[in-house]
Amino acid sequence: MLKKKITEIVEELLAPFFKEEGYELYRLEYVKEAKEWYLRVYIERAPEEPGQWPGNVSTDDCEKVSRYLSTKMDELDPIEQNYYLEVSSPGMDRPLLREQDFVRYRGELVDVKLYESINGRKTFTARLLGLEDGLLKLEDEKGDRLEIPKEKVSLTRLSVVF
């Protein structure tokens, strides 16, 4: 079965359960690494109001989702080969992947890595102002605003500050 089809099936299986239990799908991947296949499901708690940070995901949440999905996958059996099911949180330093991530985390510090340097730098830690018209908008520690074309950005993730 095609990888895309499997992820579509998993999304459909999870949608009603997530709605009922207050979870959101952050990311889903079905990948082969070396000789093994992995179905990875990254979850977060649905925020109480749009634009808010999601709630924390516990190991109990991951176990609950894993048990539900495992049962549904066993019933449907859409994957022919053996695979490992992994359910986890995207983590504190989660990559920002979706448009809604750039909205939800506006105002937060992010770490940005570029494919090629701009002004002699390939990495930035800056405050996220947003993603508009294909431009990643940031404010650096000096208060200077940066606009970087999204296609030049290899990774944007939340910065972890202790």
C-alpha positions in Angstrom: 0.0 0.0 0.0 1.2 3.5 -0.7 2.7 5.5 2.1 0.3 8.4 1.4 -2.7 6.2 1.5 -1.6 4.7 4.9 -1.3 8.2 6.4 -4.7 9.1 5.0 -6.2 6.0 6.6 -4.6 6.8 9.9 -5.8 10.4 9.9 -9.4 9.2 9.2 -9.2 6.6 12.0 -7.9 9.2 14.5 -10.2 12.2 13.6 -13.3 11.2 15.6 -11.2 9.9 18.5 -9.2 13.1 18.6 -12.2 15.3 18.5 -13.8 13.4 21.4 -10.7 13.2 23.5 -9.3 16.7 22.8 -6.2 15.9 20.8 -4.8 17.3 17.6 -2.6 15.6 15.1 0.6 17.5 14.8 2.4 15.3 12.4 2.1 11.8 10.9 4.7 9.9 9.0 5.1 6.4 7.7 8.7 5.8 6.9 11.3 3.1 6.3 14.5 3.4 8.2 17.1 0.8 7.4 15.1 -2.4 7.2 12.3 -1.4 9.5 9.0 0.5 8.9 7.7 3.1 11.4 4.3 4.7 11.8 4.9 7.8 13.8 2.1 9.9 15.2 2.9 13.2 16.9 0.1 14.5 19.0 -0.7 17.6 21.0 -3.6 18.6 23.2 -6.1 20.8 21.5 -5.9 24.4 22.9 -8.9 25.7 24.7 -9.1 28.7 22.4 -7.8 29.2 18.9 -4.3 30.8 18.9 -3.4 29.5 22.3 -0.6 27.1 23.1 -1.7 23.5 23.2 -1.8 21.7 26.5 1.0 19.3 27.6 0.9 15.8 26.3 1.7 13.1 29.0 2.9 9.6 28.6 -0.7 8.5 29.5 -2.0 10.5 26.5 0.5 8.8 24.2 -0.5 5.4 25.6 -4.2 6.1 25.2 -3.7 7.1 21.5 -1.4 4.2 20.9 -3.9 1.7 22.3 -6.8 3.2 20.3 -4.8 3.3 17.0 -3.3 -0.1 17.5 -6.7 -1.7 17.9 -8.2 0.1 14.9 -5.2 -0.8 12.7 -5.4 -4.4 13.8 -9.1 -4.4 12.8 -8.5 -2.8 9.4 -5.1 -4.3 8.8 -4.1 -1.8 6.0 -0.3 -2.4 6.3 1.0 -5.7 4.9 4.5 -5.6 6.4 5.6 -5.4 10.1 6.0 -1.9 11.5 6.5 -0.1 14.7 3.9 2.3 16.0 5.3 5.3 17.9 3.1 7.9 19.5 4.7 11.0 21.1 4.6 14.7 21.6 6.4 16.9 19.1 8.5 18.2 22.0 9.4 21.5 23.4 11.6 22.3 20.5 9.0 21.3 17.9 9.6 22.2 14.3 7.0 24.6 12.9 5.6 22.9 9.9 2.1 24.0 9.3 0.7 27.5 8.6 -1.2 27.3 11.9 2.1 26.7 13.8 3.4 30.0 12.6 0.2 31.7 13.8 0.0 29.8 17.1 3.6 30.5 18.1 3.7 34.2 16.9 5.7 36.2 19.5 7.8 33.2 20.6 11.6 32.7 20.2 12.5 30.4 17.3 15.7 28.9 16.0 16.0 29.2 12.2 18.4 27.3 10.0 18.9 28.4 6.4 20.1 26.5 3.3 22.5 29.4 2.5 23.8 32.3 4.5 22.2 35.7 4.7 24.5 38.5 6.0 27.1 35.9 6.8 24.8 33.8 9.0 23.0 30.5 8.4 21.4 30.3 11.9 19.2 32.8 13.8 17.4 32.9 17.1 14.8 35.5 16.9 11.2 36.4 17.9 8.7 35.0 15.4 6.5 37.7 13.9 4.8 35.4 11.4 4.8 33.9 8.0 3.2 36.0 5.3 3.3 35.9 1.5 6.1 33.3 1.6 8.2 35.4 4.0 9.3 34.3 7.4 9.2 37.5 9.5 11.4 37.7 12.6 12.7 40.3 15.0 16.3 39.8 16.3 17.7 40.5 19.7 18.5 44.1 18.6 15.0 44.7 17.5 15.8 44.6 13.8 13.3 43.0 11.6 14.2 40.2 9.2 12.2 38.9 6.3 13.5 35.6 4.9 12.0 33.9 1.9 10.5 30.6 3.2 12.2 28.6 0.4 15.6 29.6 1.9 14.6 28.2 5.4 15.6 24.6 6.0 14.1 24.5 9.6 12.2 26.6 12.0 11.7 25.3 15.5 10.7 26.6 18.9 13.7 27.8 20.9 14.1 26.2 24.3 15.2 28.7 26.9 16.0 27.7 30.5 
